[in-house]
Amino acid sequence: MKTRITELFGIEHPIIQGGMHFVGLAELASAVSNAGGLGILTGLTQRTPELLAREIARCKEMTDKPFGVNLTFLPTFSSPPYAEYIAAIVEGGVRIVETAGRSPELYMPILKQAGIKVIHKCTSVRHSLKAQQIGCDAVSVDGFECGGHPGEDDIPNMILLPRAADELTIPFVASGGMADGRSLVAALALGADGINMGTRFLVTQEAPVHENVKQAIVRASELDTRLVMRPLRNTERVLKNGGVDALLAIEREKGDQLAIADISDYLGGVYKKVMVDGEMDAGAWSCGLVAGLINDVPTAGELVERIMREARSLISGRLSSLLCGELETAPA
Ligand SMILES: Cc1cc2nc3c(=O)[nH]c(=O)nc-3n(C[C@H](O)[C@H](O)[C@H](O)COP(=O)(O)O)c2cc1C
């Protein structure tokens, strides 16, 4: 299957693994890239640019296919040394960067000068258009379903993707709620050039996280995520757990007076506790509504292969036969 995204990034299948804090390490990124998708290392999970350089070198030993690095521009006061992270990416020979969070505008000149392809992840048509205007090569359009930060507009992909398709000229992938061949075909039908997945790739054998995390998502349904930090306009979709219940109780109690410090016990250091130590009630960690569609722990290769097989059979089987006027007896 060729799309503008497979051509842009030189990959076999239009499937991207989005950056994930404490998950996007070389094991997962290389496995996705080896499967013909685009694996992405999470830049800021590496505490320093030197550590990122090492992780890039490690990933290169595990795959000779293209992979990218995620740079999340955080709404923080003490900004990480982004220019140095970018230098590590350039010197490491990585050609693709996924940006997210705040606009990458400030860093576009150095990224473009180094010949890097930039895919910016954002949650609205207006931010997608801004990304296009500042020279991004593609966008990852992240709907309200997504694990992580869905923004404050609450527009699901059934509306957001065709809106993006109507306005954008650069390629884009559908992000948020993508799990299987049905997701890929639907995303293509709505105008996207491929899909980006977070939560689904987290539940694969190569994802280097505690087994408790994978099993919690397998057990969870689409009813088990919660939105936290809404009063701070920094909304995050997370998996419900004891720490999240406590955090939400504080949010309710403080109302408009809520400050980040009130809930920091359930935010700071949580990823290490959850992903490394398997402490599932530690606090807020990202997880999408798509948890309701995840029932197994395949290898990344099996997952990518299954998605492509399902997508092909949906298009050439079920959808084509509908066009021929054949009446279905049961869904494929
Ligand atoms: C555990 C986890 C951690 C994440 N960390 C980041 C991150 O550090 N930076 C980022 O840009 N996106 C992050 N994301 C968002 C994903 O890259 C992706 O956009 C999102 O998961 C898509 O929605 P889905 O989970 O429904 O597939 C994270 C998602 C998850 C599930």
The ligand as an SDF file (V2000), in Angstrom:
LIG
                    3D

 31 33  0  0  0  0  0  0  0  0999 V2000
    1.9690    5.8920   27.6750 C   0  0  0  0  0  0  0  0  0  0  0  0
    1.9410    6.9920   26.6530 C   0  0  0  0  0  0  0  0  0  0  0  0
    2.9140    7.9870   26.6980 C   0  0  0  0  0  0  0  0  0  0  0  0
    2.9090    9.0110   25.7540 C   0  0  0  0  0  0  0  0  0  0  0  0
    3.9170    9.9470   25.7790 N   0  0  0  0  0  0  0  0  0  0  0  0
    3.9840   10.8900   24.7980 C   0  0  0  0  0  0  0  0  0  0  0  0
    5.0750   11.8060   24.7460 C   0  0  0  0  0  0  0  0  0  0  0  0
    5.9710   11.7990   25.5820 O   0  0  0  0  0  0  0  0  0  0  0  0
    5.0830   12.7110   23.7280 N   0  0  0  0  0  0  0  0  0  0  0  0
    4.1040   12.7340   22.7750 C   0  0  0  0  0  0  0  0  0  0  0  0
    4.1810   13.5580   21.8620 O   0  0  0  0  0  0  0  0  0  0  0  0
    3.0580   11.8900   22.8010 N   0  0  0  0  0  0  0  0  0  0  0  0
    2.9760   10.9600   23.7760 C   0  0  0  0  0  0  0  0  0  0  0  0
    1.9390   10.0660   23.7840 N   0  0  0  0  0  0  0  0  0  0  0  0
    0.8940   10.1450   22.7190 C   0  0  0  0  0  0  0  0  0  0  0  0
    1.1820    9.1620   21.5660 C   0  0  0  0  0  0  0  0  0  0  0  0
    2.3360    9.5010   20.8750 O   0  0  0  0  0  0  0  0  0  0  0  0
    0.0140    9.1750   20.5500 C   0  0  0  0  0  0  0  0  0  0  0  0
   -0.1470   10.4630   20.0110 O   0  0  0  0  0  0  0  0  0  0  0  0
   -1.2920    8.7260   21.1760 C   0  0  0  0  0  0  0  0  0  0  0  0
   -1.0760    7.6330   22.0140 O   0  0  0  0  0  0  0  0  0  0  0  0
   -2.2980    8.3620   20.0920 C   0  0  0  0  0  0  0  0  0  0  0  0
   -3.4790    7.8980   20.6610 O   0  0  0  0  0  0  0  0  0  0  0  0
   -3.7780    6.3250   20.9280 P   0  0  0  0  0  0  0  0  0  0  0  0
   -3.1710    6.0550   22.2490 O   0  0  0  0  0  0  0  0  0  0  0  0
   -5.2440    6.2550   20.9180 O   0  0  0  0  0  0  0  0  0  0  0  0
   -3.1300    5.5370   19.8410 O   0  0  0  0  0  0  0  0  0  0  0  0
    1.8950    9.0500   24.7390 C   0  0  0  0  0  0  0  0  0  0  0  0
    0.9130    8.0530   24.7220 C   0  0  0  0  0  0  0  0  0  0  0  0
    0.9270    7.0300   25.6510 C   0  0  0  0  0  0  0  0  0  0  0  0
   -0.1400    5.9710   25.5820 C   0  0  0  0  0  0  0  0  0  0  0  0
  1  2  1  0
  2  3  1  0
  2 30  2  0
  3  4  2  0
  4  5  1  0
  4 28  1  0
  5  6  2  0
  6  7  1  0
  6 13  1  0
  7  8  2  0
  7  9  1  0
  9 10  1  0
 10 11  2  0
 10 12  1  0
 12 13  2  0
 13 14  1  0
 14 15  1  0
 14 28  1  0
 15 16  1  0
 16 17  1  0
 16 18  1  0
 18 19  1  0
 18 20  1  0
 20 21  1  0
 20 22  1  0
 22 23  1  0
 23 24  1  0
 24 25  2  0
 24 26  1  0
 24 27  1  0
 28 29  2  0
 29 30  1  0
 30 31  1  0
M  END
$$$$
